[in-house]
Amino acid sequence: KKAYDYAFENKKGIFSSLCRSEEPDNPKCIIKGNISRADGTKTYHFPGCSEYSATIVEKDLGERWFCTENEARQAGFRKAQNCYGKKFVL
């Protein structure tokens, strides 16, 4: 537990920016591509979606940041259900 807490608090190991990303590499690319651990479903979230702030991009799992919805769709991601009725505007 101590090692886990230390790694989490200090962003080491699996919590480092190599594996997890709370900030995009490109500040204009703020759409979060998320892959469900339960069934592998690929969804994307953008500001205004209810789960956006809770979603963390885990690069080691194949998740990534996108600049446009079209870019996310082309990579095989679909709009998350909590984003329906909303449109991404930069």
PyMOL commands that place a pseudoatom at each C-alpha (Angstrom):
pseudoatom trace, name=CA, resn=LYS, resi=1, chain=A, elem=C, hetatm=0, pos=[0.000, 0.000, 0.000]
pseudoatom trace, name=CA, resn=LYS, resi=2, chain=A, elem=C, hetatm=0, pos=[2.804, 2.414, 0.840]
pseudoatom trace, name=CA, resn=ALA, resi=3, chain=A, elem=C, hetatm=0, pos=[4.534, 1.774, -2.501]
pseudoatom trace, name=CA, resn=TYR, resi=4, chain=A, elem=C, hetatm=0, pos=[1.245, 2.257, -4.389]
pseudoatom trace, name=CA, resn=ASP, resi=5, chain=A, elem=C, hetatm=0, pos=[0.479, 5.496, -2.555]
pseudoatom trace, name=CA, resn=TYR, resi=6, chain=A, elem=C, hetatm=0, pos=[4.014, 6.785, -3.138]
pseudoatom trace, name=CA, resn=ALA, resi=7, chain=A, elem=C, hetatm=0, pos=[3.880, 5.968, -6.854]
pseudoatom trace, name=CA, resn=PHE, resi=8, chain=A, elem=C, hetatm=0, pos=[0.430, 7.544, -7.222]
pseudoatom trace, name=CA, resn=GLU, resi=9, chain=A, elem=C, hetatm=0, pos=[1.301, 10.718, -5.324]
pseudoatom trace, name=CA, resn=ASN, resi=10, chain=A, elem=C, hetatm=0, pos=[4.628, 11.151, -7.137]
pseudoatom trace, name=CA, resn=LYS, resi=11, chain=A, elem=C, hetatm=0, pos=[3.424, 10.054, -10.590]
pseudoatom trace, name=CA, resn=LYS, resi=12, chain=A, elem=C, hetatm=0, pos=[5.917, 7.196, -10.806]
pseudoatom trace, name=CA, resn=GLY, resi=13, chain=A, elem=C, hetatm=0, pos=[5.721, 3.864, -12.634]
pseudoatom trace, name=CA, resn=ILE, resi=14, chain=A, elem=C, hetatm=0, pos=[2.233, 3.156, -13.994]
pseudoatom trace, name=CA, resn=PHE, resi=15, chain=A, elem=C, hetatm=0, pos=[1.129, 6.584, -12.772]
pseudoatom trace, name=CA, resn=SER, resi=16, chain=A, elem=C, hetatm=0, pos=[3.815, 8.415, -14.779]
pseudoatom trace, name=CA, resn=SER, resi=17, chain=A, elem=C, hetatm=0, pos=[3.039, 10.484, -17.869]
pseudoatom trace, name=CA, resn=LEU, resi=18, chain=A, elem=C, hetatm=0, pos=[4.326, 7.587, -20.000]
pseudoatom trace, name=CA, resn=CYS, resi=19, chain=A, elem=C, hetatm=0, pos=[1.299, 5.537, -18.937]
pseudoatom trace, name=CA, resn=ARG, resi=20, chain=A, elem=C, hetatm=0, pos=[-1.320, 8.059, -17.797]
pseudoatom trace, name=CA, resn=SER, resi=21, chain=A, elem=C, hetatm=0, pos=[-2.070, 11.507, -19.025]
pseudoatom trace, name=CA, resn=GLU, resi=22, chain=A, elem=C, hetatm=0, pos=[-4.177, 14.108, -17.290]
pseudoatom trace, name=CA, resn=GLU, resi=23, chain=A, elem=C, hetatm=0, pos=[-3.042, 16.814, -19.694]
pseudoatom trace, name=CA, resn=PRO, resi=24, chain=A, elem=C, hetatm=0, pos=[-2.838, 16.520, -23.491]
pseudoatom trace, name=CA, resn=ASP, resi=25, chain=A, elem=C, hetatm=0, pos=[0.496, 16.758, -25.291]
pseudoatom trace, name=CA, resn=ASN, resi=26, chain=A, elem=C, hetatm=0, pos=[-1.082, 19.377, -27.570]
pseudoatom trace, name=CA, resn=PRO, resi=27, chain=A, elem=C, hetatm=0, pos=[-3.235, 21.883, -25.619]
pseudoatom trace, name=CA, resn=LYS, resi=28, chain=A, elem=C, hetatm=0, pos=[-5.674, 22.083, -28.567]
pseudoatom trace, name=CA, resn=CYS, resi=29, chain=A, elem=C, hetatm=0, pos=[-6.291, 18.319, -28.536]
pseudoatom trace, name=CA, resn=ILE, resi=30, chain=A, elem=C, hetatm=0, pos=[-8.584, 17.945, -25.523]
pseudoatom trace, name=CA, resn=ILE, resi=31, chain=A, elem=C, hetatm=0, pos=[-10.864, 15.075, -26.568]
pseudoatom trace, name=CA, resn=LYS, resi=32, chain=A, elem=C, hetatm=0, pos=[-10.170, 12.025, -24.403]
pseudoatom trace, name=CA, resn=GLY, resi=33, chain=A, elem=C, hetatm=0, pos=[-10.224, 8.610, -26.088]
pseudoatom trace, name=CA, resn=ASN, resi=34, chain=A, elem=C, hetatm=0, pos=[-11.114, 5.961, -23.514]
pseudoatom trace, name=CA, resn=ILE, resi=35, chain=A, elem=C, hetatm=0, pos=[-11.161, 2.147, -23.810]
pseudoatom trace, name=CA, resn=SER, resi=36, chain=A, elem=C, hetatm=0, pos=[-13.416, 0.138, -21.500]
pseudoatom trace, name=CA, resn=ARG, resi=37, chain=A, elem=C, hetatm=0, pos=[-11.547, -2.486, -19.500]
pseudoatom trace, name=CA, resn=ALA, resi=38, chain=A, elem=C, hetatm=0, pos=[-14.767, -4.514, -19.274]
pseudoatom trace, name=CA, resn=ASP, resi=39, chain=A, elem=C, hetatm=0, pos=[-15.460, -4.994, -22.975]
pseudoatom trace, name=CA, resn=GLY, resi=40, chain=A, elem=C, hetatm=0, pos=[-12.891, -3.023, -25.002]
pseudoatom trace, name=CA, resn=THR, resi=41, chain=A, elem=C, hetatm=0, pos=[-15.442, -0.454, -26.196]
pseudoatom trace, name=CA, resn=LYS, resi=42, chain=A, elem=C, hetatm=0, pos=[-13.727, 2.707, -27.451]
pseudoatom trace, name=CA, resn=THR, resi=43, chain=A, elem=C, hetatm=0, pos=[-15.467, 5.970, -26.560]
pseudoatom trace, name=CA, resn=TYR, resi=44, chain=A, elem=C, hetatm=0, pos=[-14.459, 9.600, -26.536]
pseudoatom trace, name=CA, resn=HIS, resi=45, chain=A, elem=C, hetatm=0, pos=[-15.320, 12.431, -24.139]
pseudoatom trace, name=CA, resn=PHE, resi=46, chain=A, elem=C, hetatm=0, pos=[-14.959, 16.191, -24.493]
pseudoatom trace, name=CA, resn=PRO, resi=47, chain=A, elem=C, hetatm=0, pos=[-15.555, 19.161, -22.180]
pseudoatom trace, name=CA, resn=GLY, resi=48, chain=A, elem=C, hetatm=0, pos=[-19.270, 19.357, -21.464]
pseudoatom trace, name=CA, resn=CYS, resi=49, chain=A, elem=C, hetatm=0, pos=[-19.694, 15.577, -21.219]
pseudoatom trace, name=CA, resn=SER, resi=50, chain=A, elem=C, hetatm=0, pos=[-20.623, 14.558, -17.680]
pseudoatom trace, name=CA, resn=GLU, resi=51, chain=A, elem=C, hetatm=0, pos=[-17.721, 12.075, -17.299]
pseudoatom trace, name=CA, resn=TYR, resi=52, chain=A, elem=C, hetatm=0, pos=[-15.034, 14.264, -18.902]
pseudoatom trace, name=CA, resn=SER, resi=53, chain=A, elem=C, hetatm=0, pos=[-13.306, 15.360, -15.702]
pseudoatom trace, name=CA, resn=ALA, resi=54, chain=A, elem=C, hetatm=0, pos=[-13.337, 11.810, -14.275]
pseudoatom trace, name=CA, resn=THR, resi=55, chain=A, elem=C, hetatm=0, pos=[-11.805, 10.291, -17.422]
pseudoatom trace, name=CA, resn=ILE, resi=56, chain=A, elem=C, hetatm=0, pos=[-8.033, 9.788, -17.434]
pseudoatom trace, name=CA, resn=VAL, resi=57, chain=A, elem=C, hetatm=0, pos=[-6.171, 8.872, -20.612]
pseudoatom trace, name=CA, resn=GLU, resi=58, chain=A, elem=C, hetatm=0, pos=[-4.206, 5.700, -19.918]
pseudoatom trace, name=CA, resn=LYS, resi=59, chain=A, elem=C, hetatm=0, pos=[-1.689, 5.604, -22.745]
pseudoatom trace, name=CA, resn=ASP, resi=60, chain=A, elem=C, hetatm=0, pos=[-0.408, 2.152, -21.805]
pseudoatom trace, name=CA, resn=LEU, resi=61, chain=A, elem=C, hetatm=0, pos=[-3.885, 0.752, -22.590]
pseudoatom trace, name=CA, resn=GLY, resi=62, chain=A, elem=C, hetatm=0, pos=[-4.015, 2.396, -26.024]
pseudoatom trace, name=CA, resn=GLU, resi=63, chain=A, elem=C, hetatm=0, pos=[-6.047, 5.405, -24.952]
pseudoatom trace, name=CA, resn=ARG, resi=64, chain=A, elem=C, hetatm=0, pos=[-5.162, 8.776, -26.424]
pseudoatom trace, name=CA, resn=TRP, resi=65, chain=A, elem=C, hetatm=0, pos=[-6.019, 12.421, -26.963]
pseudoatom trace, name=CA, resn=PHE, resi=66, chain=A, elem=C, hetatm=0, pos=[-7.738, 13.723, -30.110]
pseudoatom trace, name=CA, resn=CYS, resi=67, chain=A, elem=C, hetatm=0, pos=[-8.060, 17.171, -31.658]
pseudoatom trace, name=CA, resn=THR, resi=68, chain=A, elem=C, hetatm=0, pos=[-11.412, 16.597, -33.393]
pseudoatom trace, name=CA, resn=GLU, resi=69, chain=A, elem=C, hetatm=0, pos=[-14.393, 14.272, -33.133]
pseudoatom trace, name=CA, resn=ASN, resi=70, chain=A, elem=C, hetatm=0, pos=[-13.713, 13.133, -36.687]
pseudoatom trace, name=CA, resn=GLU, resi=71, chain=A, elem=C, hetatm=0, pos=[-10.167, 12.136, -35.733]
pseudoatom trace, name=CA, resn=ALA, resi=72, chain=A, elem=C, hetatm=0, pos=[-11.539, 10.104, -32.801]
pseudoatom trace, name=CA, resn=ARG, resi=73, chain=A, elem=C, hetatm=0, pos=[-14.130, 8.383, -35.010]
pseudoatom trace, name=CA, resn=GLN, resi=74, chain=A, elem=C, hetatm=0, pos=[-11.497, 7.547, -37.637]
pseudoatom trace, name=CA, resn=ALA, resi=75, chain=A, elem=C, hetatm=0, pos=[-9.459, 5.848, -34.884]
pseudoatom trace, name=CA, resn=GLY, resi=76, chain=A, elem=C, hetatm=0, pos=[-12.471, 3.652, -34.031]
pseudoatom trace, name=CA, resn=PHE, resi=77, chain=A, elem=C, hetatm=0, pos=[-13.843, 5.599, -31.061]
pseudoatom trace, name=CA, resn=ARG, resi=78, chain=A, elem=C, hetatm=0, pos=[-17.520, 6.575, -30.722]
pseudoatom trace, name=CA, resn=LYS, resi=79, chain=A, elem=C, hetatm=0, pos=[-19.078, 9.434, -28.810]
pseudoatom trace, name=CA, resn=ALA, resi=80, chain=A, elem=C, hetatm=0, pos=[-19.739, 8.445, -25.177]
pseudoatom trace, name=CA, resn=GLN, resi=81, chain=A, elem=C, hetatm=0, pos=[-23.404, 8.186, -24.208]
pseudoatom trace, name=CA, resn=ASN, resi=82, chain=A, elem=C, hetatm=0, pos=[-23.023, 11.013, -21.700]
pseudoatom trace, name=CA, resn=CYS, resi=83, chain=A, elem=C, hetatm=0, pos=[-22.011, 13.275, -24.607]
pseudoatom trace, name=CA, resn=TYR, resi=84, chain=A, elem=C, hetatm=0, pos=[-25.095, 12.716, -26.805]
pseudoatom trace, name=CA, resn=GLY, resi=85, chain=A, elem=C, hetatm=0, pos=[-26.866, 15.915, -27.692]
pseudoatom trace, name=CA, resn=LYS, resi=86, chain=A, elem=C, hetatm=0, pos=[-23.604, 17.824, -27.260]
pseudoatom trace, name=CA, resn=LYS, resi=87, chain=A, elem=C, hetatm=0, pos=[-21.156, 18.966, -29.884]
pseudoatom trace, name=CA, resn=PHE, resi=88, chain=A, elem=C, hetatm=0, pos=[-17.463, 19.572, -29.385]
pseudoatom trace, name=CA, resn=VAL, resi=89, chain=A, elem=C, hetatm=0, pos=[-16.443, 23.172, -30.032]
pseudoatom trace, name=CA, resn=LEU, resi=90, chain=A, elem=C, hetatm=0, pos=[-12.873, 24.344, -29.549]
for i in range(1, 90): cmd.bond("trace and resi %d" % i, "trace and resi %d" % (i + 1))
show_as sticks, trace
zoom trace
